[in-house]
Amino acid sequence: MVRPRIYFVVQPTVAHYREPLLRRLLESSRYEFDLVGRFKNSEESANDRIHSAADEVLAQVRPLRFSTLRGYWWEHGQVREIWRGEHDAYVISGRIHTVSAWVASAVAALRGRTLIMWGHGWKRPEDGLKRRIRLAFYRLTEGLLVYGDRARELGSSYGVPAEKIQVVYNSIYPESRIGAARENDDDAGSPATIIYSSRLTARHRLDLLAEALGGMDAQVRPKVLIVGDGAERPRLEEVFTARGVDAAFLGAVYDYAELRRLYAQADLAVSVGGAGLNVTQAMSFGVPVLAEDGNPDSSPEIEAVIEGETGRYYQSGDAGSLRRVLTELMASPEQLRQLGEASLAVVRDRYTAEKHAEAIENALDVLLARAARRP
């Protein structure tokens, strides 16, 4: 049986965390994926760049050249590929500021190609001109692959057919690497430890954690493990020291075994500012997440944090609220244990590389069938 051939642009980059998904797509028995992608992001600081996938994976991905000007992007080669029509479908970036995607959509409509976009879709409600522009952007596509249920709900409420919006979620690890990092309670009675894992940029506002912990009684204040690097690291080290908070800045950690060792020490993961894959990373190790409620920068992975079931929330930007919920959780090991177990169940159900790849294949089944029914 001949497998449909898919031109597939990896979103957002061919980063280290995309590796398990890409391996499974390349092994697909249902589709032949021709992978294309950026090997680096566009951030200026070398400290803020995302670590790429292994060389053996990069070797199976065609490099995607891109140009940027004042926040607008052009991804080279896509329009030409769609014009030629050598694939059964084209999955490209769903970023509204990618000018080449607008042109690609018009060419796909003109040439009768099946064009699908992969991206966040709607992260928050929109109205006015912004909503109209986004709807126009998606109108010429056959479908959207989005990361969360909220995007589908919002898109449907704006008049986009529900079948056109396919939720594929997101992933970091394969199923074999999902499991509680802490295997026993040998650390019972020792000081509590919280972990923060994300890039250290101004957008993530880690100062709030220093402020919250600095206001806690030193006798109950947890230790902090900070995993990540970025331009803000030197300043943040000074901020935590000035607040009297015991924080270990460990830099970027990509090795799975080392990450597992660090999460094994943690009772709780804290997400300050916009949340993303740091949520599912912690939950993959059985560590529940305390996340910021309603932060507009949060990615769809925040949906995995269900208040009182898989994690907790604190009021956005409020150090006092963060301190209160931290204090409550640190005083309740049983609540933390239950939240951690529920977190693992959610990850296994939706957020493994295998589930992610299967969701993409299922979405392609629906959208290619939809395209076949077009006049």
ZAMARGU-4260 file (C-alpha; in steps of 0.2 Angstrom, whole numbers, plus 5000, padded with zeros to 4 digits):
<rodrens>
0) 5000/5000/5000 | 5007/5017/4995 | 5007/5029/5010 | 5002/5047/5007 | 5017/5058/5006
5) 5016/5073/5018 | 5027/5089/5017 | 5029/5092/5036 | 5036/5108/5044 | 5042/5104/5062
10) 5035/5117/5074 | 5043/5128/5081 | 5060/5121/5078 | 5069/5104/5077 | 5073/5106/5095
15) 5079/5092/5107 | 5061/5090/5114 | 5054/5086/5097 | 5066/5072/5094 | 5055/5058/5101
20) 5040/5064/5091 | 5050/5065/5075 | 5057/5047/5077 | 5039/5041/5078 | 5033/5050/5063
25) 5048/5044/5053 | 5042/5026/5058 | 5024/5029/5053 | 5016/5015/5043 | 5002/5026/5038
30) 5011/5041/5031 | 5027/5046/5023 | 5033/5061/5032 | 5046/5073/5023 | 5052/5083/5037
35) 5057/5101/5035 | 5062/5113/5049 | 5072/5126/5057 | 5087/5120/5067 | 5088/5136/5078
40) 5076/5149/5084 | 5078/5167/5080 | 5082/5174/5098 | 5097/5185/5098 | 5106/5179/5114
45) 5116/5163/5112 | 5110/5159/5130 | 5092/5159/5125 | 5093/5148/5110 | 5085/5131/5111
50) 5096/5115/5110 | 5093/5105/5094 | 5089/5087/5092 | 5103/5074/5090 | 5113/5074/5074
55) 5105/5058/5068 | 5088/5066/5068 | 5094/5082/5061 | 5101/5072/5046 | 5083/5066/5042
60) 5076/5084/5042 | 5078/5096/5027 | 5084/5113/5034 | 5072/5127/5032 | 5079/5144/5028
65) 5070/5159/5034 | 5071/5178/5034 | 5064/5190/5047 | 5061/5209/5046 | 5052/5218/5060
70) 5043/5203/5067 | 5038/5196/5050 | 5044/5180/5043 | 5047/5172/5026 | 5051/5153/5026
75) 5060/5149/5010 | 5055/5136/4998 | 5037/5132/5004 | 5028/5141/4990 | 5038/5133/4977
80) 5035/5116/4985 | 5016/5119/4985 | 5016/5125/4967 | 5025/5109/4961 | 5012/5098/4970
85) 5024/5083/4973 | 5015/5079/4990 | 4998/5073/4995 | 4997/5087/5009 | 5007/5101/5016
90) 5008/5105/5034 | 5016/5122/5038 | 5018/5135/5051 | 5002/5143/5058 | 5010/5159/5063
95) 5000/5174/5058 | 5016/5184/5055 | 5023/5172/5043 | 5021/5181/5027 | 5026/5166/5016
100) 5011/5156/5024 | 4999/5169/5017 | 5006/5167/5000 | 5007/5148/5002 | 4988/5147/5006
105) 4984/5157/4991 | 4995/5146/4980 | 4987/5130/4988 | 4970/5137/4984 | 4974/5141/4966
110) 4983/5124/4963 | 4970/5114/4973 | 4983/5108/4986 | 4979/5101/5003 | 4987/5114/5015
115) 4986/5111/5034 | 4993/5123/5047 | 5001/5118/5063 | 5002/5130/5078 | 4993/5137/5093
120) 4978/5143/5085 | 4969/5154/5098 | 4978/5155/5115 | 4965/5167/5122 | 4949/5175/5116
125) 4950/5188/5102 | 4939/5201/5094 | 4939/5215/5082 | 4952/5216/5068 | 4963/5203/5076
130) 4950/5190/5075 | 4945/5194/5057 | 4963/5193/5051 | 4966/5177/5060 | 4950/5169/5052
135) 4955/5176/5035 | 4972/5168/5038 | 4964/5151/5041 | 4950/5152/5029 | 4960/5145/5014
140) 4968/5130/5023 | 4960/5113/5024 | 4963/5112/5043 | 4972/5116/5058 | 4983/5106/5070
145) 4982/5114/5087 | 4990/5110/5104 | 4975/5111/5115 | 4956/5110/5117 | 4954/5128/5121
150) 4960/5133/5104 | 4946/5122/5096 | 4933/5129/5108 | 4937/5147/5103 | 4939/5143/5084
155) 4922/5134/5084 | 4914/5149/5093 | 4920/5160/5079 | 4912/5150/5066 | 4926/5138/5060
160) 4920/5121/5057 | 4925/5109/5072 | 4931/5096/5060 | 4943/5108/5053 | 4952/5111/5070
165) 4961/5095/5075 | 4968/5094/5093 | 4985/5085/5093 | 4992/5091/5110 | 5011/5091/5113
170) 5025/5080/5119 | 5042/5079/5126 | 5045/5061/5131 | 5041/5044/5124 | 5030/5032/5135
175) 5045/5023/5141 | 5051/5039/5150 | 5035/5043/5159 | 5035/5038/5177 | 5038/5045/5195
180) 5055/5050/5198 | 5054/5048/5216 | 5052/5030/5220 | 5051/5030/5239 | 5049/5042/5254
185) 5066/5041/5260 | 5067/5060/5260 | 5052/5061/5272 | 5055/5074/5285 | 5069/5083/5276
190) 5066/5101/5270 | 5054/5103/5255 | 5061/5106/5238 | 5053/5115/5223 | 5059/5115/5206
195) 5058/5128/5192 | 5063/5123/5174 | 5062/5136/5160 | 5073/5148/5151 | 5078/5163/5161
200) 5071/5178/5152 | 5062/5193/5157 | 5046/5186/5150 | 5046/5172/5163 | 5047/5185/5178
205) 5055/5173/5190 | 5058/5188/5202 | 5040/5184/5208 | 5046/5167/5215 | 5060/5176/5225
210) 5048/5188/5232 | 5036/5175/5237 | 5049/5164/5245 | 5058/5178/5253 | 5042/5182/5263
215) 5041/5165/5270 | 5046/5159/5287 | 5064/5153/5285 | 5060/5137/5295 | 5047/5132/5282
220) 5055/5139/5267 | 5058/5126/5253 | 5075/5124/5244 | 5074/5129/5226 | 5082/5120/5211
225) 5082/5132/5195 | 5085/5123/5179 | 5088/5134/5164 | 5099/5147/5157 | 5096/5164/5149
230) 5101/5182/5148 | 5092/5185/5165 | 5102/5172/5175 | 5116/5184/5183 | 5103/5197/5188
235) 5091/5183/5195 | 5105/5175/5205 | 5107/5192/5214 | 5089/5194/5217 | 5087/5177/5225
240) 5103/5180/5236 | 5096/5197/5241 | 5080/5189/5247 | 5089/5176/5257 | 5082/5162/5247
245) 5092/5145/5245 | 5092/5143/5226 | 5103/5132/5216 | 5105/5139/5198 | 5110/5124/5188
250) 5110/5130/5170 | 5102/5121/5156 | 5100/5103/5158 | 5096/5092/5143 | 5101/5075/5149
255) 5086/5064/5153 | 5095/5055/5168 | 5101/5071/5176 | 5084/5079/5174 | 5076/5063/5182
260) 5088/5064/5196 | 5084/5083/5199 | 5065/5080/5198 | 5067/5065/5211 | 5072/5078/5223
265) 5057/5089/5220 | 5040/5089/5230 | 5033/5102/5218 | 5036/5111/5202 | 5032/5130/5200
270) 5029/5139/5184 | 5031/5158/5185 | 5024/5168/5171 | 5019/5160/5155 | 5018/5141/5156
275) 5023/5129/5142 | 5031/5112/5141 | 5039/5115/5158 | 5022/5109/5164 | 5021/5092/5155
280) 5040/5089/5159 | 5037/5090/5178 | 5021/5080/5177 | 5030/5067/5166 | 5041/5064/5182
285) 5026/5063/5193 | 5029/5080/5201 | 5013/5091/5202 | 5014/5109/5196 | 5009/5126/5204
290) 5005/5137/5189 | 5000/5155/5187 | 4982/5157/5183 | 4976/5167/5168 | 4993/5172/5161
295) 4991/5177/5143 | 5008/5171/5138 | 5004/5153/5144 | 5004/5140/5130 | 4990/5126/5129
300) 5000/5114/5140 | 4993/5124/5154 | 4977/5114/5151 | 4986/5099/5159 | 4985/5108/5176
305) 4968/5105/5183 | 4965/5114/5199 | 4964/5102/5214 | 4966/5087/5202 | 4983/5087/5194
310) 4990/5104/5201 | 4986/5120/5208 | 4985/5139/5203 | 4990/5155/5211 | 4984/5172/5206
315) 4993/5180/5191 | 5007/5191/5196 | 5003/5190/5215 | 5018/5185/5226 | 5006/5184/5241
320) 4995/5172/5232 | 5010/5161/5227 | 5016/5161/5245 | 5000/5156/5252 | 4997/5141/5240
325) 5015/5136/5242 | 5014/5136/5261 | 4998/5125/5260 | 5005/5113/5248 | 5022/5111/5258
330) 5011/5107/5273 | 5002/5093/5264 | 5013/5079/5257 | 4997/5068/5254 | 4990/5081/5243
335) 5006/5083/5233 | 5007/5064/5231 | 4989/5063/5225 | 4992/5077/5213 | 5008/5069/5206
340) 4999/5052/5203 | 4985/5061/5193 | 4998/5071/5184 | 5006/5055/5177 | 4989/5048/5172
345) 4985/5064/5161 | 5003/5064/5153 | 5001/5045/5148 | 4984/5049/5141 | 4988/5064/5130
350) 5006/5070/5131 | 5018/5056/5126 | 5027/5056/5109 | 5017/5041/5104 | 5000/5049/5108
355) 5006/5065/5099 | 5011/5056/5083 | 4995/5046/5084 | 4985/5062/5086 | 4994/5069/5071
360) 4991/5054/5060 | 4972/5053/5065 | 4970/5072/5061 | 4978/5069/5044 | 4965/5055/5041
365) 4951/5067/5045 | 4958/5082/5035 | 4963/5072/5020 | 4946/5064/5019 | 4939/5081/5021
370) 4949/5087/5006 | 4944/5073/4996 | 4926/5078/4998 | 4929/5095/4991 | 4921/5099/4974
</rodrens>
